[in-house]
Amino acid sequence: MPQSNSRPQQLMGPPATVCLGPLTQQLLSSAKWQGTDQFPAWQIWADDVEEVLAFLQKENRLAAFLSDIQKVQTPQHRDALFAEARVAFHLARSGFRILQWEPPGEGTTKGDVLVSFDHSPAIFVEVKQPGWQGEFLPQRAAERSRLAFQEKQRRLSRIRQGKFIPGVVEGGAVGSHLASMNVVGGNALPKFSNSCPNLAVVVDDCMVSPVGLPGLAEYVRQEFVRPGHDTDDPDDFFTYERLGGVLFLRPEAEGSRMIDYGADFLENPNVLPACALPPAVSTLFLQMRDESEQREDQKYAGS
């Protein structure tokens, strides 16, 4: 029988120096994606994961969450599901009350969570996580179809190498604002009804986060007024009148001390009255944005 020269793929996992909490151990124990990367690779992120899972346990949501996240095959899908949990956790500690998980949306769709703030009407929340992988492919259908075979294979090969390549500095245009709003337009807008306030939250995994990106506010405001529909995509026809606003979040490790949530927020001035965010919610998100900008200014002051 011929012998194969190929070696079995070595499984990865958290470094031995990272101490995992009991809920994180439970998360990893039966996950299909376990061994594909080092998640969680750093102690500060391991502590953060445990804290989010403890929040879900307190909300009686942990069992359902584990059932979903352990079934997915890839780190990309795992991270997208964890982003949904992280947003609920962040909203809850910011004063929101969780009313319902997976609330019904427009038609047969479901959202991620229904929340209330300071006795406000229920707010329908949809979380999206645009990934860095999409930044290596054209955003428009026609441009994707025009890619030469070799160029498409080159880009797909780069995606398979992971987000960052050690020792390699990559340049190129920053398009995280485009990728983020494409995901909101294509995957969030169809879920919003015209009967309640609607919020989209973007927790990106882009090469460069849209949070704090120059031009983000102008681009999003233009999208609210005149969506840049892809004319070659028959499903790209939704508009923004049912969306109260977009909250952009960037969880980021601050040294070894804490996870900082950088934030940006754009309110939709043309939203239907029934779908507008309560004033107190918009004020809170604008405060998050301002405090995030102040922290960034302080971080780089004098550098």
MIDOSE-1310 file (N, C-alpha, C; in nm, 2 decimals, decimal comma, always signed):
residues 303
mpqs	+0,08/-0,12/+0,00/+0,00/+0,00/+0,00/+0,09/+0,12/+0,00; +0,07/+0,22/-0,09/+0,15/+0,34/-0,10/+0,14/+0,42/+0,02; +0,25/+0,48/+0,06/+0,25/+0,56/+0,18/+0,24/+0,71/+0,14; +0,16/+0,78/+0,21/+0,14/+0,93/+0,18/+0,25/+1,01/+0,25
nsrp	+0,31/+1,11/+0,18/+0,41/+1,19/+0,23/+0,35/+1,31/+0,31; +0,21/+1,32/+0,30/+0,15/+1,43/+0,37/+0,14/+1,41/+0,52; +0,16/+1,51/+0,60/+0,15/+1,49/+0,74/+0,01/+1,53/+0,79; -0,04/+1,47/+0,89/-0,17/+1,51/+0,94/-0,17/+1,65/+1,00
qqlm	-0,27/+1,73/+0,97/-0,28/+1,87/+1,02/-0,27/+1,87/+1,17; -0,18/+1,95/+1,22/-0,16/+1,97/+1,36/-0,27/+2,05/+1,42; -0,34/+2,00/+1,52/-0,45/+2,08/+1,59/-0,39/+2,18/+1,68; -0,45/+2,30/+1,68/-0,41/+2,41/+1,77/-0,51/+2,42/+1,88
gppa	-0,48/+2,51/+1,97/-0,56/+2,53/+2,09/-0,51/+2,65/+2,17; -0,57/+2,69/+2,27/-0,52/+2,80/+2,36/-0,38/+2,76/+2,41; -0,29/+2,86/+2,42/-0,16/+2,83/+2,48/-0,17/+2,78/+2,62; -0,07/+2,70/+2,66/-0,07/+2,64/+2,79/-0,07/+2,75/+2,90
tvcl	-0,02/+2,87/+2,87/-0,01/+2,97/+2,97/-0,15/+3,04/+2,99; -0,24/+3,01/+2,91/-0,38/+3,08/+2,92/-0,47/+2,99/+3,01; -0,51/+3,05/+3,12/-0,60/+2,98/+3,21/-0,75/+3,00/+3,17; -0,82/+2,89/+3,15/-0,95/+2,90/+3,10/-1,05/+2,88/+3,21
gplt	-1,16/+2,96/+3,21/-1,26/+2,94/+3,31/-1,35/+2,82/+3,28; -1,43/+2,78/+3,37/-1,51/+2,66/+3,35/-1,61/+2,67/+3,23; -1,67/+2,78/+3,21/-1,77/+2,80/+3,10/-1,69/+2,80/+2,97; -1,57/+2,86/+2,96/-1,50/+2,85/+2,84/-1,45/+2,71/+2,81
qqll	-1,41/+2,63/+2,91/-1,38/+2,49/+2,89/-1,50/+2,42/+2,84; -1,62/+2,45/+2,89/-1,74/+2,38/+2,84/-1,76/+2,42/+2,69; -1,74/+2,55/+2,66/-1,76/+2,59/+2,52/-1,66/+2,52/+2,43; -1,54/+2,50/+2,46/-1,44/+2,44/+2,38/-1,46/+2,29/+2,37
ssak	-1,52/+2,22/+2,47/-1,51/+2,08/+2,48/-1,58/+2,01/+2,36; -1,69/+2,06/+2,31/-1,76/+1,99/+2,21/-1,77/+2,07/+2,08; -1,69/+2,17/+2,06/-1,70/+2,26/+1,95/-1,63/+2,20/+1,82; -1,70/+2,20/+1,71/-1,65/+2,15/+1,59/-1,53/+2,23/+1,54
wqgt	-1,52/+2,36/+1,57/-1,41/+2,44/+1,53/-1,29/+2,43/+1,62; -1,30/+2,36/+1,73/-1,19/+2,35/+1,83/-1,07/+2,28/+1,76; -0,95/+2,35/+1,78/-0,83/+2,30/+1,72/-0,79/+2,37/+1,59; -0,89/+2,45/+1,53/-0,85/+2,52/+1,41/-0,77/+2,65/+1,43
dqfp	-0,78/+2,70/+1,56/-0,69/+2,82/+1,59/-0,67/+2,82/+1,74; -0,61/+2,92/+1,79/-0,57/+2,93/+1,93/-0,68/+2,99/+2,03; -0,80/+3,01/+1,98/-0,90/+3,08/+2,06/-0,93/+3,01/+2,19; -0,93/+3,09/+2,30/-0,88/+3,23/+2,31/-0,73/+3,23/+2,34
awqi	-0,66/+3,31/+2,26/-0,51/+3,30/+2,25/-0,44/+3,38/+2,36; -0,51/+3,47/+2,42/-0,45/+3,55/+2,52/-0,54/+3,55/+2,65; -0,47/+3,57/+2,76/-0,54/+3,56/+2,89/-0,65/+3,67/+2,90; -0,62/+3,79/+2,85/-0,72/+3,90/+2,86/-0,85/+3,86/+2,78
wadd	-0,83/+3,79/+2,67/-0,95/+3,75/+2,59/-1,02/+3,63/+2,65; -0,94/+3,54/+2,71/-1,00/+3,43/+2,78/-1,09/+3,48/+2,89; -1,04/+3,58/+2,97/-1,12/+3,63/+3,08/-1,25/+3,70/+3,02; -1,23/+3,76/+2,91/-1,35/+3,83/+2,85/-1,45/+3,73/+2,80
veev	-1,41/+3,62/+2,74/-1,50/+3,52/+2,69/-1,57/+3,46/+2,81; -1,50/+3,43/+2,92/-1,57/+3,38/+3,04/-1,67/+3,47/+3,09; -1,64/+3,60/+3,09/-1,74/+3,70/+3,14/-1,86/+3,71/+3,05; -1,85/+3,70/+2,92/-1,96/+3,70/+2,83/-2,05/+3,58/+2,85
lafl	-1,98/+3,46/+2,87/-2,06/+3,34/+2,89/-2,13/+3,34/+3,02; -2,07/+3,40/+3,13/-2,13/+3,41/+3,26/-2,26/+3,50/+3,25; -2,25/+3,60/+3,16/-2,37/+3,69/+3,14/-2,48/+3,61/+3,07; -2,44/+3,53/+2,97/-2,54/+3,44/+2,91/-2,61/+3,34/+3,00
qken	-2,52/+3,29/+3,09/-2,58/+3,19/+3,19/-2,68/+3,27/+3,28; -2,64/+3,38/+3,33/-2,73/+3,46/+3,41/-2,87/+3,49/+3,34; -2,86/+3,51/+3,21/-2,98/+3,54/+3,13/-3,05/+3,42/+3,08; -3,01/+3,30/+3,13/-3,07/+3,17/+3,09/-3,06/+3,15/+2,94
rlaa	-2,95/+3,20/+2,88/-2,93/+3,19/+2,74/-2,81/+3,10/+2,70; -2,73/+3,05/+2,80/-2,61/+2,98/+2,77/-2,63/+2,85/+2,70; -2,73/+2,77/+2,74/-2,75/+2,64/+2,67/-2,78/+2,65/+2,53; -2,87/+2,75/+2,49/-2,90/+2,77/+2,35/-2,78/+2,82/+2,27
flsd	-2,71/+2,91/+2,34/-2,59/+2,97/+2,27/-2,49/+2,86/+2,24; -2,46/+2,78/+2,34/-2,36/+2,67/+2,32/-2,40/+2,57/+2,21; -2,53/+2,54/+2,21/-2,58/+2,45/+2,11/-2,56/+2,51/+1,97; -2,57/+2,64/+1,95/-2,55/+2,70/+1,82/-2,40/+2,71/+1,79
iqkv	-2,32/+2,77/+1,88/-2,19/+2,80/+1,84/-2,10/+2,68/+1,83; -2,13/+2,57/+1,90/-2,05/+2,45/+1,89/-2,07/+2,37/+1,76; -2,18/+2,41/+1,69/-2,21/+2,33/+1,57/-2,14/+2,39/+1,45; -2,10/+2,52/+1,45/-2,05/+2,58/+1,33/-1,91/+2,52/+1,31
qtpq	-1,86/+2,53/+1,19/-1,74/+2,46/+1,15/-1,61/+2,55/+1,15; -1,63/+2,68/+1,14/-1,51/+2,77/+1,12/-1,50/+2,88/+1,22; -1,38/+2,92/+1,25/-1,36/+3,04/+1,34/-1,44/+3,16/+1,30; -1,45/+3,18/+1,17/-1,53/+3,30/+1,12/-1,67/+3,29/+1,16
hrda	-1,74/+3,18/+1,15/-1,88/+3,17/+1,20/-1,88/+3,17/+1,35; -1,79/+3,11/+1,42/-1,78/+3,12/+1,56/-1,78/+3,26/+1,61; -1,69/+3,34/+1,55/-1,67/+3,48/+1,59/-1,79/+3,56/+1,56; -1,86/+3,53/+1,45/-1,99/+3,61/+1,42/-2,09/+3,58/+1,53
lfae	-2,11/+3,45/+1,57/-2,20/+3,42/+1,68/-2,16/+3,48/+1,81; -2,03/+3,48/+1,84/-1,98/+3,54/+1,97/-2,00/+3,69/+1,97; -2,00/+3,75/+1,85/-2,02/+3,90/+1,84/-2,16/+3,93/+1,88; -2,26/+3,85/+1,85/-2,40/+3,87/+1,89/-2,41/+3,86/+2,04
arva	-2,34/+3,77/+2,10/-2,35/+3,76/+2,25/-2,27/+3,88/+2,31; -2,16/+3,92/+2,25/-2,09/+4,03/+2,31/-2,17/+4,16/+2,31; -2,24/+4,18/+2,20/-2,32/+4,30/+2,19/-2,43/+4,30/+2,30; -2,50/+4,19/+2,32/-2,60/+4,18/+2,42/-2,54/+4,21/+2,56
fhla	-2,42/+4,15/+2,58/-2,35/+4,17/+2,71/-2,31/+4,32/+2,73; -2,26/+4,39/+2,62/-2,22/+4,53/+2,63/-2,34/+4,62/+2,65; -2,45/+4,59/+2,58/-2,57/+4,67/+2,60/-2,63/+4,65/+2,74; -2,63/+4,53/+2,79/-2,68/+4,50/+2,93/-2,60/+4,58/+3,03
rsgf	-2,47/+4,58/+3,02/-2,39/+4,65/+3,12/-2,39/+4,80/+3,10; -2,45/+4,84/+2,98/-2,47/+4,99/+2,96/-2,60/+5,04/+3,00; -2,68/+4,95/+3,06/-2,81/+4,99/+3,11/-2,93/+4,94/+3,04; -2,91/+4,86/+2,93/-3,03/+4,80/+2,86/-3,08/+4,68/+2,93
rilq	-3,20/+4,65/+2,91/-3,27/+4,53/+2,97/-3,30/+4,43/+2,85; -3,26/+4,31/+2,87/-3,29/+4,21/+2,76/-3,43/+4,16/+2,78; -3,51/+4,18/+2,67/-3,65/+4,14/+2,67/-3,67/+4,01/+2,61; -3,60/+3,98/+2,50/-3,63/+3,86/+2,42/-3,51/+3,82/+2,34
wepp	-3,47/+3,70/+2,33/-3,37/+3,65/+2,23/-3,43/+3,60/+2,11; -3,37/+3,63/+1,99/-3,42/+3,59/+1,86/-3,56/+3,64/+1,84; -3,59/+3,77/+1,85/-3,73/+3,82/+1,83/-3,77/+3,81/+1,69; -3,89/+3,78/+1,66/-3,94/+3,78/+1,52/-3,92/+3,91/+1,45
gegt	-3,88/+3,91/+1,33/-3,86/+4,03/+1,25/-3,96/+4,03/+1,13; -3,92/+4,10/+1,03/-4,01/+4,11/+0,91/-4,02/+3,97/+0,85; -4,15/+3,93/+0,81/-4,17/+3,81/+0,75/-4,14/+3,69/+0,84; -4,05/+3,60/+0,79/-4,01/+3,48/+0,87/-3,87/+3,50/+0,93
tkgd	-3,82/+3,62/+0,93/-3,69/+3,65/+0,98/-3,69/+3,66/+1,13; -3,57/+3,64/+1,19/-3,55/+3,66/+1,33/-3,43/+3,76/+1,35; -3,44/+3,84/+1,46/-3,33/+3,93/+1,50/-3,24/+3,86/+1,60; -3,15/+3,93/+1,66/-3,06/+3,88/+1,76/-3,12/+3,90/+1,90
vlvs	-3,16/+4,02/+1,93/-3,21/+4,04/+2,06/-3,31/+4,16/+2,06; -3,40/+4,16/+2,16/-3,49/+4,27/+2,18/-3,46/+4,33/+2,31; -3,44/+4,46/+2,32/-3,39/+4,53/+2,44/-3,48/+4,65/+2,47; -3,46/+4,70/+2,59/-3,53/+4,82/+2,63/-3,43/+4,91/+2,71
fdhs	-3,44/+5,04/+2,71/-3,36/+5,12/+2,78/-3,44/+5,23/+2,86; -3,43/+5,23/+2,99/-3,50/+5,33/+3,07/-3,65/+5,34/+3,04; -3,71/+5,22/+3,04/-3,86/+5,21/+3,01/-3,90/+5,25/+2,87; -3,80/+5,24/+2,78/-3,83/+5,28/+2,64/-3,91/+5,17/+2,57
paif	-3,97/+5,19/+2,46/-4,03/+5,09/+2,38/-3,92/+4,98/+2,34; -3,97/+4,86/+2,31/-3,87/+4,75/+2,28/-3,80/+4,79/+2,15; -3,67/+4,76/+2,15/-3,58/+4,79/+2,03/-3,53/+4,66/+1,97; -3,55/+4,65/+1,85/-3,51/+4,53/+1,77/-3,37/+4,55/+1,73
vevk	-3,28/+4,45/+1,77/-3,14/+4,47/+1,74/-3,09/+4,36/+1,65; -3,02/+4,39/+1,55/-2,95/+4,30/+1,46/-2,80/+4,32/+1,46; -2,72/+4,22/+1,48/-2,58/+4,23/+1,49/-2,51/+4,17/+1,37; -2,42/+4,25/+1,31/-2,34/+4,20/+1,20/-2,19/+4,21/+1,22
qpgw	-2,12/+4,11/+1,17/-1,97/+4,11/+1,18/-1,91/+4,09/+1,04; -1,89/+4,20/+0,97/-1,81/+4,19/+0,84/-1,67/+4,15/+0,87; -1,62/+4,05/+0,79/-1,49/+3,99/+0,82/-1,39/+4,05/+0,72; -1,26/+4,03/+0,76/-1,15/+4,08/+0,68/-1,15/+4,00/+0,54
qgef	-1,20/+3,88/+0,54/-1,20/+3,80/+0,42/-1,27/+3,87/+0,30; -1,38/+3,94/+0,33/-1,45/+4,00/+0,23/-1,38/+4,12/+0,17; -1,28/+4,17/+0,24/-1,20/+4,29/+0,19/-1,11/+4,25/+0,08; -1,08/+4,12/+0,06/-0,99/+4,07/-0,04/-1,07/+4,04/-0,17
lpqr	-1,20/+4,06/-0,17/-1,28/+4,03/-0,29/-1,36/+4,16/-0,32; -1,39/+4,18/-0,45/-1,47/+4,30/-0,49/-1,60/+4,30/-0,42; -1,65/+4,42/-0,39/-1,78/+4,43/-0,32/-1,90/+4,41/-0,42; -1,88/+4,45/-0,55/-1,98/+4,44/-0,65/-1,98/+4,31/-0,72
aaer	-2,10/+4,26/-0,76/-2,12/+4,13/-0,82/-2,05/+4,13/-0,96; -2,06/+4,24/-1,04/-2,00/+4,25/-1,17/-1,85/+4,24/-1,16; -1,79/+4,31/-1,06/-1,65/+4,31/-1,04/-1,60/+4,17/-1,00; -1,67/+4,10/-0,92/-1,63/+3,97/-0,88/-1,63/+3,88/-1,00
srla	-1,74/+3,89/-1,09/-1,75/+3,80/-1,20/-1,64/+3,83/-1,31; -1,59/+3,95/-1,31/-1,48/+3,99/-1,40/-1,34/+3,95/-1,36; -1,33/+3,90/-1,24/-1,20/+3,86/-1,19/-1,14/+3,75/-1,28; -1,02/+3,76/-1,32/-0,96/+3,65/-1,40/-0,94/+3,54/-1,30
fqek	-0,93/+3,42/-1,36/-0,93/+3,30/-1,28/-0,80/+3,30/-1,19; -0,69/+3,34/-1,24/-0,56/+3,34/-1,16/-0,57/+3,44/-1,05; -0,63/+3,56/-1,08/-0,64/+3,66/-0,98/-0,74/+3,62/-0,87; -0,84/+3,55/-0,90/-0,94/+3,50/-0,80/-0,87/+3,40/-0,71
qrrl	-0,79/+3,31/-0,78/-0,73/+3,21/-0,70/-0,62/+3,27/-0,61; -0,55/+3,37/-0,65/-0,45/+3,44/-0,57/-0,52/+3,50/-0,45; -0,63/+3,56/-0,47/-0,70/+3,63/-0,35/-0,76/+3,52/-0,26; -0,81/+3,41/-0,31/-0,86/+3,31/-0,22/-0,74/+3,24/-0,15
srir	-0,63/+3,23/-0,21/-0,51/+3,17/-0,14/-0,47/+3,26/-0,03; -0,47/+3,39/-0,05/-0,44/+3,49/+0,05/-0,53/+3,48/+0,17; -0,66/+3,46/+0,14/-0,76/+3,45/+0,25/-0,73/+3,32/+0,34; -0,69/+3,21/+0,27/-0,66/+3,09/+0,35/-0,54/+3,10/+0,44
qgkf	-0,46/+3,21/+0,42/-0,34/+3,22/+0,50/-0,37/+3,29/+0,64; -0,49/+3,34/+0,66/-0,52/+3,40/+0,78/-0,52/+3,55/+0,77; -0,57/+3,62/+0,88/-0,58/+3,76/+0,87/-0,45/+3,83/+0,86; -0,36/+3,80/+0,95/-0,23/+3,86/+0,95/-0,12/+3,76/+0,92
ipgv	-0,02/+3,79/+0,84/+0,09/+3,70/+0,80/+0,21/+3,76/+0,88; +0,27/+3,68/+0,97/+0,39/+3,72/+1,04/+0,50/+3,78/+0,95; +0,55/+3,90/+0,98/+0,66/+3,95/+0,91/+0,62/+4,02/+0,78; +0,49/+4,02/+0,75/+0,45/+4,08/+0,62/+0,36/+4,20/+0,65
vegg	+0,40/+4,31/+0,58/+0,32/+4,44/+0,60/+0,24/+4,46/+0,47; +0,11/+4,46/+0,47/+0,03/+4,47/+0,36/-0,03/+4,61/+0,35; -0,03/+4,67/+0,23/-0,09/+4,79/+0,20/-0,22/+4,77/+0,13; -0,28/+4,88/+0,08/-0,40/+4,88/+0,01/-0,50/+4,97/+0,06
avgs	-0,61/+5,00/-0,01/-0,71/+5,09/+0,03/-0,79/+5,03/+0,14; -0,84/+5,12/+0,23/-0,92/+5,08/+0,34/-1,07/+5,08/+0,30; -1,13/+4,97/+0,31/-1,27/+4,96/+0,27/-1,37/+4,91/+0,37; -1,33/+4,92/+0,50/-1,41/+4,85/+0,60/-1,55/+4,92/+0,61
hlas	-1,56/+5,05/+0,58/-1,68/+5,12/+0,58/-1,78/+5,07/+0,48; -1,72/+5,03/+0,36/-1,80/+4,98/+0,25/-1,85/+4,84/+0,29; -1,76/+4,75/+0,34/-1,79/+4,62/+0,37/-1,90/+4,62/+0,48; -1,88/+4,71/+0,58/-1,98/+4,71/+0,69/-2,12/+4,75/+0,65
mnvv	-2,13/+4,85/+0,57/-2,26/+4,89/+0,53/-2,32/+4,80/+0,42; -2,24/+4,73/+0,35/-2,29/+4,62/+0,26/-2,35/+4,51/+0,34; -2,29/+4,47/+0,45/-2,35/+4,37/+0,53/-2,48/+4,42/+0,60; -2,48/+4,54/+0,64/-2,60/+4,60/+0,70/-2,71/+4,60/+0,60
ggna	-2,68/+4,65/+0,48/-2,78/+4,66/+0,37/-2,83/+4,53/+0,32; -2,75/+4,43/+0,31/-2,79/+4,30/+0,25/-2,85/+4,21/+0,35; -2,80/+4,21/+0,48/-2,84/+4,11/+0,58/-2,92/+4,16/+0,69; -2,92/+4,29/+0,72/-2,99/+4,34/+0,84/-3,12/+4,41/+0,79
lpkf	-3,12/+4,49/+0,69/-3,24/+4,57/+0,65/-3,36/+4,48/+0,62; -3,34/+4,36/+0,56/-3,46/+4,28/+0,53/-3,53/+4,23/+0,66; -3,47/+4,24/+0,78/-3,53/+4,19/+0,90/-3,61/+4,30/+0,97; -3,60/+4,42/+0,94/-3,66/+4,53/+1,01/-3,80/+4,55/+0,97
snsc	-3,89/+4,55/+1,06/-4,03/+4,59/+1,04/-4,05/+4,74/+1,06; -4,17/+4,78/+1,02/-4,20/+4,92/+1,04/-4,28/+4,96/+1,16; -4,28/+4,86/+1,26/-4,36/+4,88/+1,38/-4,29/+4,90/+1,51; -4,15/+4,91/+1,50/-4,08/+4,93/+1,63/-3,94/+4,99/+1,60
pnla	-3,87/+5,05/+1,69/-3,74/+5,10/+1,67/-3,64/+4,99/+1,63; -3,55/+5,02/+1,54/-3,46/+4,92/+1,49/-3,32/+4,97/+1,50; -3,23/+4,88/+1,54/-3,09/+4,92/+1,56/-3,00/+4,81/+1,49; -2,90/+4,85/+1,41/-2,80/+4,76/+1,36/-2,67/+4,79/+1,43
vvvd	-2,61/+4,68/+1,48/-2,48/+4,69/+1,55/-2,37/+4,62/+1,46; -2,27/+4,69/+1,43/-2,16/+4,63/+1,35/-2,04/+4,61/+1,45; -2,00/+4,48/+1,46/-1,88/+4,44/+1,54/-1,78/+4,38/+1,44; -1,70/+4,46/+1,38/-1,62/+4,42/+1,26/-1,50/+4,33/+1,30
dcmv	-1,46/+4,26/+1,20/-1,33/+4,19/+1,21/-1,25/+4,22/+1,09; -1,25/+4,35/+1,05/-1,18/+4,39/+0,93/-1,04/+4,42/+0,95; -0,96/+4,43/+0,85/-0,82/+4,46/+0,86/-0,80/+4,59/+0,94; -0,88/+4,69/+0,90/-0,88/+4,82/+0,97/-1,02/+4,85/+1,01
spvg	-1,05/+4,87/+1,14/-1,19/+4,89/+1,18/-1,25/+5,02/+1,13; -1,38/+5,02/+1,10/-1,44/+5,14/+1,06/-1,45/+5,24/+1,18; -1,44/+5,19/+1,30/-1,45/+5,28/+1,42/-1,34/+5,38/+1,41; -1,38/+5,51/+1,41/-1,28/+5,62/+1,41/-1,22/+5,64/+1,27
lpgl	-1,27/+5,58/+1,17/-1,22/+5,59/+1,03/-1,27/+5,72/+0,97; -1,18/+5,81/+0,92/-1,22/+5,93/+0,86/-1,31/+5,90/+0,74; -1,42/+5,97/+0,73/-1,51/+5,95/+0,62/-1,62/+5,86/+0,65; -1,61/+5,79/+0,76/-1,72/+5,69/+0,79/-1,86/+5,76/+0,81
aeyv	-1,86/+5,87/+0,88/-1,99/+5,94/+0,90/-2,05/+5,99/+0,77; -1,97/+6,05/+0,69/-2,02/+6,10/+0,56/-2,07/+5,99/+0,48; -2,00/+5,88/+0,47/-2,04/+5,77/+0,39/-2,17/+5,71/+0,43; -2,19/+5,69/+0,57/-2,31/+5,63/+0,62/-2,43/+5,72/+0,60
rqef	-2,41/+5,85/+0,62/-2,51/+5,94/+0,59/-2,56/+5,94/+0,45; -2,46/+5,93/+0,36/-2,50/+5,92/+0,21/-2,58/+5,79/+0,19; -2,54/+5,68/+0,25/-2,61/+5,56/+0,23/-2,76/+5,57/+0,28; -2,77/+5,64/+0,40/-2,91/+5,66/+0,45/-3,00/+5,73/+0,35
vrpg	-2,94/+5,83/+0,28/-3,02/+5,91/+0,18/-3,03/+5,84/+0,05; -2,92/+5,79/+0,00/-2,91/+5,73/-0,14/-2,83/+5,61/-0,14; -2,89/+5,49/-0,11/-2,82/+5,37/-0,10/-2,74/+5,33/-0,23; -2,62/+5,29/-0,21/-2,54/+5,25/-0,33/-2,57/+5,11/-0,37
hdtd	-2,69/+5,09/-0,43/-2,73/+4,95/-0,46/-2,64/+4,90/-0,57; -2,62/+4,77/-0,56/-2,55/+4,69/-0,66/-2,65/+4,65/-0,77; -2,64/+4,72/-0,88/-2,74/+4,70/-0,99/-2,74/+4,56/-1,05; -2,63/+4,48/-1,02/-2,62/+4,34/-1,07/-2,67/+4,24/-0,97
dpdd	-2,71/+4,29/-0,85/-2,76/+4,20/-0,75/-2,91/+4,22/-0,73; -2,99/+4,13/-0,78/-3,14/+4,14/-0,77/-3,19/+4,15/-0,63; -3,12/+4,11/-0,53/-3,16/+4,11/-0,39/-3,13/+4,24/-0,32; -3,05/+4,33/-0,39/-3,00/+4,45/-0,33/-3,10/+4,57/-0,37
ffty	-3,21/+4,57/-0,29/-3,31/+4,68/-0,32/-3,36/+4,74/-0,20; -3,32/+4,70/-0,08/-3,37/+4,76/+0,04/-3,32/+4,90/+0,07; -3,40/+4,98/+0,14/-3,36/+5,11/+0,18/-3,37/+5,12/+0,33; -3,33/+5,24/+0,38/-3,29/+5,26/+0,52/-3,40/+5,32/+0,61
erlg	-3,52/+5,34/+0,55/-3,62/+5,42/+0,63/-3,67/+5,35/+0,76; -3,64/+5,22/+0,77/-3,68/+5,14/+0,89/-3,57/+5,13/+0,99; -3,45/+5,18/+0,96/-3,33/+5,17/+1,05/-3,31/+5,30/+1,13; -3,32/+5,28/+1,26/-3,30/+5,40/+1,34/-3,16/+5,45/+1,35
gvlf	-3,06/+5,36/+1,34/-2,92/+5,40/+1,35/-2,83/+5,28/+1,34; -2,70/+5,31/+1,33/-2,60/+5,20/+1,33/-2,50/+5,23/+1,44; -2,48/+5,14/+1,52/-2,37/+5,15/+1,63/-2,26/+5,06/+1,58; -2,14/+5,12/+1,57/-2,02/+5,04/+1,54/-1,94/+5,02/+1,67
lrpe	-1,90/+4,90/+1,69/-1,82/+4,86/+1,81/-1,69/+4,79/+1,77; -1,58/+4,83/+1,84/-1,45/+4,77/+1,82/-1,40/+4,72/+1,95; -1,42/+4,59/+1,99/-1,36/+4,54/+2,12/-1,21/+4,53/+2,09; -1,13/+4,58/+2,18/-0,99/+4,58/+2,16/-0,92/+4,57/+2,30
aegs	-0,82/+4,49/+2,30/-0,74/+4,47/+2,43/-0,65/+4,59/+2,46; -0,67/+4,65/+2,58/-0,59/+4,76/+2,62/-0,48/+4,70/+2,71; -0,36/+4,67/+2,64/-0,25/+4,60/+2,72/-0,30/+4,47/+2,77; -0,28/+4,44/+2,90/-0,32/+4,32/+2,96/-0,43/+4,35/+3,06
rmid	-0,48/+4,47/+3,06/-0,57/+4,51/+3,17/-0,72/+4,49/+3,14; -0,76/+4,53/+3,02/-0,91/+4,53/+3,00/-0,94/+4,53/+2,85; -1,07/+4,50/+2,82/-1,12/+4,51/+2,68/-1,19/+4,64/+2,67; -1,14/+4,72/+2,58/-1,20/+4,85/+2,55/-1,30/+4,84/+2,44
ygad	-1,41/+4,90/+2,45/-1,51/+4,90/+2,34/-1,51/+5,04/+2,27; -1,43/+5,05/+2,17/-1,43/+5,17/+2,08/-1,57/+5,17/+2,01; -1,62/+5,29/+2,00/-1,76/+5,31/+1,94/-1,77/+5,42/+1,85; -1,86/+5,41/+1,75/-1,90/+5,51/+1,67/-2,05/+5,49/+1,64
flen	-2,12/+5,60/+1,62/-2,27/+5,59/+1,61/-2,32/+5,69/+1,51; -2,41/+5,64/+1,42/-2,47/+5,73/+1,32/-2,62/+5,71/+1,33; -2,69/+5,82/+1,36/-2,84/+5,81/+1,37/-2,90/+5,85/+1,23; -3,00/+5,78/+1,19/-3,07/+5,80/+1,06/-3,17/+5,91/+1,07
pnvl	-3,15/+6,03/+1,01/-3,24/+6,14/+1,02/-3,37/+6,12/+0,94; -3,37/+6,02/+0,85/-3,48/+6,00/+0,76/-3,56/+5,88/+0,80; -3,55/+5,83/+0,92/-3,61/+5,71/+0,96/-3,76/+5,73/+0,98; -3,84/+5,63/+0,96/-3,98/+5,64/+0,99/-4,00/+5,67/+1,14
paca	-4,10/+5,75/+1,18/-4,12/+5,78/+1,32/-4,13/+5,66/+1,41; -4,20/+5,56/+1,37/-4,22/+5,44/+1,45/-4,09/+5,36/+1,47; -3,99/+5,38/+1,38/-3,87/+5,30/+1,38/-3,75/+5,38/+1,44; -3,77/+5,50/+1,48/-3,67/+5,58/+1,53/-3,63/+5,54/+1,67
lppa	-3,50/+5,55/+1,70/-3,45/+5,51/+1,83/-3,50/+5,61/+1,94; -3,53/+5,57/+2,06/-3,56/+5,66/+2,16/-3,45/+5,77/+2,18; -3,49/+5,89/+2,21/-3,38/+5,99/+2,23/-3,28/+5,96/+2,33; -3,32/+5,89/+2,44/-3,22/+5,86/+2,54/-3,12/+5,76/+2,49
vstl	-3,16/+5,67/+2,40/-3,07/+5,57/+2,34/-2,97/+5,64/+2,25; -3,02/+5,73/+2,17/-2,93/+5,80/+2,08/-2,83/+5,88/+2,16; -2,87/+5,94/+2,26/-2,78/+6,02/+2,35/-2,68/+5,93/+2,41; -2,71/+5,82/+2,46/-2,62/+5,72/+2,51/-2,51/+5,68/+2,41
flqm	-2,56/+5,65/+2,29/-2,46/+5,60/+2,19/-2,37/+5,71/+2,14; -2,42/+5,83/+2,14/-2,34/+5,95/+2,10/-2,23/+5,97/+2,21; -2,27/+5,95/+2,34/-2,18/+5,96/+2,45/-2,07/+5,85/+2,44; -2,11/+5,73/+2,40/-2,01/+5,62/+2,38/-1,91/+5,66/+2,27
rdes	-1,96/+5,72/+2,17/-1,87/+5,77/+2,06/-1,78/+5,87/+2,11; -1,83/+5,97/+2,18/-1,74/+6,08/+2,22/-1,64/+6,03/+2,32; -1,68/+5,94/+2,41/-1,58/+5,89/+2,51/-1,48/+5,80/+2,44; -1,52/+5,73/+2,34/-1,42/+5,65/+2,26/-1,32/+5,74/+2,19
eqre	-1,36/+5,85/+2,14/-1,27/+5,94/+2,07/-1,18/+6,00/+2,17; -1,23/+6,04/+2,29/-1,14/+6,09/+2,39/-1,03/+5,99/+2,44; -1,07/+5,87/+2,45/-0,97/+5,77/+2,49/-0,86/+5,75/+2,38; -0,90/+5,76/+2,26/-0,81/+5,75/+2,15/-0,71/+5,87/+2,15
dqky	-0,77/+5,99/+2,17/-0,69/+6,11/+2,18/-0,58/+6,10/+2,29; -0,63/+6,05/+2,40/-0,54/+6,04/+2,52/-0,43/+5,93/+2,49; -0,47/+5,83/+2,42/-0,37/+5,72/+2,40/-0,25/+5,77/+2,32; -0,28/+5,86/+2,22/-0,18/+5,90/+2,13/-0,13/+6,04/+2,16
ags	-0,17/+6,10/+2,27/-0,13/+6,23/+2,30/+0,02/+6,23/+2,33; +0,09/+6,32/+2,27/+0,24/+6,33/+2,29/+0,32/+6,23/+2,21; +0,26/+6,14/+2,14/+0,33/+6,04/+2,06/+0,38/+6,09/+1,93
